[in-house]
Amino acid sequence: MITATNPSYRLVSDHIFAVVRQNIDNNQKAFFAQQRYEPGQVVAEFSAGKTLSRPTYLTVQVGIDKHIMLQPEHLQYINHSCDPNVFFDTYTMQVVALKPIAEGDEMTFFYPSTEWDMVQPFKCFCGTSRCLGEIKGAAHINPQVLRSYTLTRFIQQQLHDRSSKEKRA
């Protein structure tokens, strides 16, 4: 089925507050808002469906050897952007709007905001003015650049620990 709002996508699943759509050209799935959100507003709550000691392509990192599978699963279709509009707060277990989101906007988050060293790095094609090119995780990004992003407590702690080690060296 082709959606009326964007003919290059087909509807995969409807979750009332957002829908999963699949790009007809490249088969990539994405998550689109079905209502407006203001900065700071909670978009969704999530939990750990399963906790793993190693990362996978679909996990979110919450500790050094702690990676969670998202529940509800449809949140896994929130794709990366170097200029994200949502944040996965792994302390409160909420997806929070970072900027105004209009109905029909794709929801995106900054993968290094939760991932220290990604198991599957990739070349970013988000096309934003903030695009960093290759995305490997927060460990591979200049701390000055990371300061402009909202980061999980885990990533903030990793940056603090690395800075402390560098000062002692």
C-alpha positions in Angstrom: 0.0 0.0 0.0 1.2 3.5 -0.9 0.5 6.2 1.7 -1.2 9.4 0.7 1.4 11.5 2.4 4.5 10.1 0.6 4.1 8.0 -2.5 7.7 6.5 -2.1 6.7 4.7 1.1 4.3 1.9 2.0 2.7 1.5 5.4 4.2 -1.4 7.4 2.6 -0.9 10.8 0.5 1.7 12.7 1.2 2.4 16.4 -1.3 5.3 16.8 1.4 7.9 17.8 3.7 6.9 14.9 3.9 4.6 11.9 6.6 2.4 10.4 6.9 2.9 6.7 9.1 1.1 4.2 10.9 3.0 1.4 9.8 1.4 -1.9 13.1 2.1 -3.6 15.6 0.8 -1.0 13.3 -1.3 1.4 14.6 0.7 4.4 12.0 1.1 7.2 11.6 4.3 9.1 9.4 5.7 11.9 7.1 8.7 11.2 5.2 10.8 13.7 1.4 10.8 13.5 1.1 13.9 15.8 3.0 16.9 16.8 5.7 16.9 19.5 7.4 19.7 21.3 10.9 19.7 22.7 11.1 17.7 26.0 7.8 15.9 25.3 7.9 12.1 25.8 7.2 10.4 22.5 7.2 6.8 23.9 8.3 4.7 26.8 10.4 1.6 26.3 11.9 -1.2 28.2 14.6 -3.9 27.7 13.0 -6.8 26.0 16.2 -8.7 26.4 19.6 -7.8 27.8 22.8 -8.9 26.0 26.4 -8.8 26.9 27.4 -8.0 23.3 26.0 -5.5 21.0 24.1 -6.3 17.8 22.8 -4.1 15.0 19.5 -3.7 16.8 20.6 -3.1 20.5 20.9 0.1 22.5 23.9 0.3 24.8 23.2 1.0 28.5 26.5 -0.2 30.1 30.0 -1.4 29.2 28.8 -5.0 28.6 25.0 -4.3 28.6 23.0 -3.9 25.5 19.2 -4.0 25.3 16.7 -5.1 22.7 14.0 -2.4 22.6 10.4 -3.1 23.6 8.2 -2.2 21.9 10.2 -3.5 18.9 8.8 -0.9 16.5 11.1 1.7 18.1 14.0 -0.1 16.4 12.9 1.7 13.2 14.0 5.1 14.5 16.9 5.7 12.2 20.1 7.6 12.7 20.6 11.3 11.8 23.5 13.6 12.7 20.8 16.2 13.4 18.3 14.1 15.4 14.8 15.1 16.5 14.5 12.5 19.3 16.7 11.0 22.1 16.6 7.6 23.7 17.0 8.4 27.4 18.2 5.1 28.8 17.9 6.3 32.4 14.2 7.1 32.3 13.5 4.6 29.5 11.8 7.2 27.4 12.1 8.5 23.8 12.1 12.3 24.1 11.6 15.0 21.5 14.7 17.2 21.1 13.0 19.7 18.7 9.6 20.3 17.3 8.3 17.3 15.3 5.4 17.8 12.9 2.9 15.1 12.0 4.5 13.2 9.1 8.1 13.9 10.1 10.5 11.0 10.3 11.8 10.5 13.8 15.6 10.1 14.0 18.2 9.8 16.7 22.0 10.2 16.9 23.3 6.6 17.3 26.5 7.7 19.1 24.3 9.2 21.8 23.8 5.6 23.1 26.7 3.7 21.4 30.3 3.9 22.5 31.9 1.6 19.9 29.4 0.3 17.3 29.4 -3.3 16.1 28.4 -2.2 12.6 29.9 1.2 11.7 28.4 2.8 8.6 28.7 5.7 6.2 26.1 8.3 7.0 24.0 9.9 4.3 21.7 11.9 6.4 22.4 14.9 4.3 22.2 17.4 7.2 24.7 20.3 7.6 25.9 18.4 10.8 26.6 15.1 9.0 29.7 13.5 10.4 30.3 11.0 7.5 31.3 7.8 9.1 29.4 6.7 12.2 31.3 4.3 14.5 30.2 5.3 18.0 30.9 8.1 20.5 34.4 6.8 21.2 35.4 7.8 17.7 34.1 11.4 17.7 35.8 14.5 19.0 34.5 15.3 22.5 34.0 19.0 21.4 31.6 17.7 18.7 29.8 15.4 21.1 29.2 18.4 23.5 26.6 19.7 21.0 24.5 16.5 21.3 22.3 15.1 24.0 24.0 12.0 25.3 23.0 9.1 27.6 24.4 9.0 31.1 26.5 6.0 30.0 28.1 7.9 27.1 28.7 10.9 29.4 30.4 8.6 31.9 32.6 7.0 29.2 33.7 10.5 28.1 34.4 11.6 31.6 36.4 8.4 32.3 38.4 8.8 29.1 39.2 12.5 29.9 40.3 11.5 33.4 42.7 8.9 32.0 44.1 11.3 29.5 44.8 13.9 32.2 46.7 11.3 34.3 48.8 10.2 31.3 
